[in-house]
Amino acid sequence: MAESTDKAREEFLSEAQELIEALSRSLLALDEVQSSGGEDPALVNEAFRVVHTLKGLSGIFSAKSIGNLAHRVEDVLDALRLGKVGLSADLVDTLFRTVELFWQLLGHEKDGDDPPDLKATMARLRKLGSSSVSAEDQTNLEFEPALLSVLTEYEEHRLRTCVERGLSLFKVRVRFRLETLDKELDEIKSRLTQLGEVITYLPTGEAASIDTIELDLLLASGVTAQDIIEATGTSDATVEKVDRQGGDVDSEPDDDVHGPIATIQPEAAPDSELAPAAVMRSVSQTVRVDIRKLDVLMNAVGELSIVRGALGRMSERLRAEGERQLAAELHRLHRSFDRRLGELQGGILEVRMVPLSQVFDRLTRVVRQISRDVGKQIRLVITGSDTEIDKLIVEELSDPLMHIVRNAIDHGIESAEERAKVGKPELGIIALNAFQKGNHVVLEVEDDGAGIDEKFLIQKAVRSGHLSQAQASELTKEEVMNLVFLPGVTTREEAGDYSGRGVGMDVVKTNIAKLGGVIDLHSERSIGTKITVTLPITLAIVSALLVRCSGHTFALPLTSVSEALSLDPANVKWIDSREVYTLRGATLPLCRLEQLLELSTAGSPAKRRRFVVVATVGNRRLGLVTDELLGQEDIVIKNLGKSLSQVRGFSGATELGDQRVALVLDVAAVIEEVLHGGESRELLGSMHA
């Protein structure tokens, strides 16, 4: 019983989170409408429905604090949709505040903590919800009482609003098939909404057969009846203009267009025997799955991968022993098993993938709030929000992206006065872009702010003890930019409420590295700053290249391997105290794994064939020199445990098909260490331990 209660609780938390995110999206859209001085009743209605659902859901699971807050927000939105209060910046700000409170309350509900005090917010919402418009300010409706009597309070308010705008009221009669009513009604409403506002729709009580239904759609519009007929997609519709002087139909012939009732045909009419079953089906085909259950399945697939490898080796052994017929049969089974396992693995990975919009929607709300707090006008432009990535990576990505965007607002975008001095528009732009590149996802955050002052950054690094003055004079532009990621280094003279203490970008870099990613920064003074984050699509099952170095086996994810080739000593050179390799005319930095990992080379032959594995993450490349290439294998990466969790350079371990264990190299961390961390070797742990 307790287990089913816990599952129900998890379902509540998951659904409540989705509803709060939906409310946030509606409010963001409503904020844009308010800023432009327009109105969109559909958005208000959508927000109202979401909060109403959240209130009901909270009541079922006794989440009183969330339910009480939802009830007050519902009152405000109801007053807004009925025209009792006007859409203002103050009202939208208050509603955004409730979104943050909903998140806090959901966290307290999950942890079982006492909820925070909401008295001030509840009082503010109560005041907003109780405001009303005086009766004398409302337009009298002069339509037939029979028509007005079937309208709800909200529909009457929308009709009054349309009349005040000088729109006419039309009655559009359409016949629908019962089994496809929902789809066809949505289609016709979508077409008519382009011409005006659909106030409501009502059954006429008439029908040509038991399989059809006739509806009258009341449309407020400023176009002619003929325009409405054309919008329905057929010339066989009945459209009547409703008279405000007591008559149902306008007497002018040009405004009346009559004809047979239109029947909207479905794309493919289903069998009459199947119609009842179709009506009973759920509209949503979505199933919520706990990510931990997917992890269990992924581990099971990993174990099956080991079995697959064992079957392959057994087939080869039988062939070598002369059992060709048995070996051939086992080989066929192995190939079939391999295909089915690949399908299973791909299916599980696809289920784990979620769009980045889950993170981007939250960032939009953050930009709105912080830009107002610091007194700057900033617009966030988002592209690629439908790019998909592993759910676990999305969850860990929220905080690093939050830091980056917050720094762009506080550090990057100048004040309105400073922007005016250099000829920039008052509105600052932060562009957030995401796209897939091979087996990686690239995130770009770019602002049109002041850029980074390199001299000031170097001074900060020297003052904080990270560099000597002599070392600072030898830094390249790229190395100067990387100083931002050092702890205690900031581009601000004084700390602000949101940044400037030097404890942000170093944490960002660390968190991105934990996800197997890299971060690059490019900045031009007075033009802006661009930060690029490159991440693997998934950290679950990966294809890996197995290599052996000094008797140890390592796995390198193929997502970070561009090629592998035999090492030609003639192409090895030393440039600026760094070993490099000439590859097709380009210079490739080299890293010998046995030196980096401090592996013993005792007993290794002096002359042996070596190999170079070209590792690539983002725009960075590194040649890893190793003894042997053992081949490709699908692996499941498992954590090293608490005692080794702080050892960087390794993303985990994996069990191979022959029951051996191999360490999985964190290629991004290795590249970072070799290319930018030469002065500090504490990144990678010694293999002697």
DAKA-V258476 format. One line per field, one symbol per residue. phi: phi as a letter, one per 20 degrees, with the letter a starting at -180 (. if undefined). psi: psi as a letter, one per 40 degrees, with the letter a starting at -180 (. if undefined). A space follows every 50 residues. Layout:
phi = ???
psi = ???
//
This chain:
phi = .ffffffffffffffffffffffffffffffffffemdbbffffffffff ffffffffffdleffffffffffffffffffemfcefcffffgfffffff fgffffffffemeffffdgffffffffffefbefffeeffedeggffffe efgfffffffffffeneedcdddcdceffcggffffffffffffdrcefa ccfendbfbfecbdcdeedebdeeffffgfffnbeddecceeeeeoefcf efffedcdafffdeeffbffgffeggfffffffedececfffffffffff fffffffgffffffffffffenefffffffffffffffffffffffffff fffcffggeffffffffgfffffemcecdeddcmfefdbggffgfeegfg fffffffffeeffffgfffffdmefffeddddccbecmecdddcdccdef mdefffffgffffenebefffffdfefffffffgeefndcedfcfdfdao dmcdfffgffffffemdcccccbcgmdqccddddcffbdeececeeccbl nddcddgffddeacbffdgfeecdclmcfcceclndedfdcegfffelef dfnfffdbfdcddeeccmeecbeeececdeodbfcdedfenffdfeeeoc eqcbeefemedcfefegfffffffeccfecdefdfffff
psi = dddddddddddddddddddddddddddddddddddeeaigdddddddddd ddddddddddefgddddddddddddddddddeediihidddddddddddd ddddddddddeeihiihedddddddddddeiihideeihhhfihddddde iiddddddddddddeeiihihhhihihdefdddddddddddddeeahhdi iiieeiidieeiihihhhhhieaidddddddeeiefihhhhhhefdidhh ehddehhiaihhhhhidhhiiddedddddeiidhfhhhhhdddddddddd ddddddddddddddddddddeegddddddddddddddddddddddddddd dehiiedddddddddddddddddefihhhhhhifeehiihdddddeeddd ddddddddddddhiiddddddefiidhihhhhiiihgbfihhhhhhifae ahhddddddddddeediiddddeeiidddddeddeihehieidiiadeie effdddddddddddefiihihhihhedaihhhhhiidiebhihihhihhf eihihhhddehdihihhhddehihhffhhihhhfeihhiihhddddefih ehehidhihiihhhhhhbehihhhhidiheaiihihhiieiddedehieh eaiihidfeihiihhgdddddddddefdehfedhihed.
//
